Amino acid sequence: MPTISAFYGILIRMFFRDHAPPHFHVRYGEFEATVEIATLEIMEGSLPRRALNLVQEWAAQHKEELVEAWQFCSENKHPAKIDPLP
């Protein structure tokens, strides 16, 4: 599972050939969540409110790159890294 970005202790990852809808996985300490790219809402798991706000802010800024990364992973190819939040 490639890590495509990391910031403030938050890891953003995608699985190769993962199930639809397009999404990414977030790990923050002991918390894990799956976030849908289209809506930026949690599909599964949970995150503290502050971490979720940071993830949603980051994802909104990089939505096109996330869609591209999803496409690469669905083809079993390594996606490009995505810049973290400043």
N, C-alpha and C positions, 0 to 999 in steps of 0.2 A: 504494500500500500504506500504509494508515494506521498511524502509530505510536500505540499505545494506552497505553504506559507507558514510562518510562525511569528507571533508578536505577543508581547505582554504575558508570556507563559501559555499562550493559546497555540495549539497545533492544528493546522487545517490539512486534512488528508482526503484522498479519493482511492477507492478500490478499483483494480482492473476489472473490466467486464461486470460491473455492479448492476443491480436491478434498477428499473425505472421507478419513479420519475428521477430526472437528473438531480443529484444532491452531493453534498460533501459531508465529511465526518469531522467533528470537533472534539478535541480533548483539552481539558483545562483542569489540572490537578486530578482529583478523583472523579470529576464529572465528564460525561461523554454525551454527545448528542449528534443527531443526523439532521442536517438543514437542507430543505428543498431550495434549489437555485431560483426557481421562478418566483416563489413567494417570500423567500428568506425566513420562513417559519420552521420551527422545530417539528420534525416528523416523528422523532423517537428520542427518548432520553431527556436530559435536562441540563441546564447551565444556570449559574447565578445570573441575576438580572444584568449586572454590570458587564460580565463577560458576553452575554447574549447581545447587549447593545453594541459592544465593540465588534463582534463578529458580523452583525447585521450592517453596521456602518462600513466595515471593510468590504463585505460582499456586494453591497450596493455600488461601491466604487469600482469593483472589478467583475461585474456580472458577465460581460462579454468574454473575459479571460476564463471565468469559471465554466462557461458553456463550452469554450474551446478545450479546456482541460478535460471536461467530461467526455467530449468526443474522442480525444486522444486515448483516455483510459478505456473507453468502450471498444477501441480498436487494439487494446493491449499494448499501447505505446506510452512511453513516459511523457507526462505533460511538462510544460515549462513552469518554472517557479513564478509565483505571483508576489509582487512587492507587498511587504507588510504595512500596517498602519504606521505613520511616522511617530 
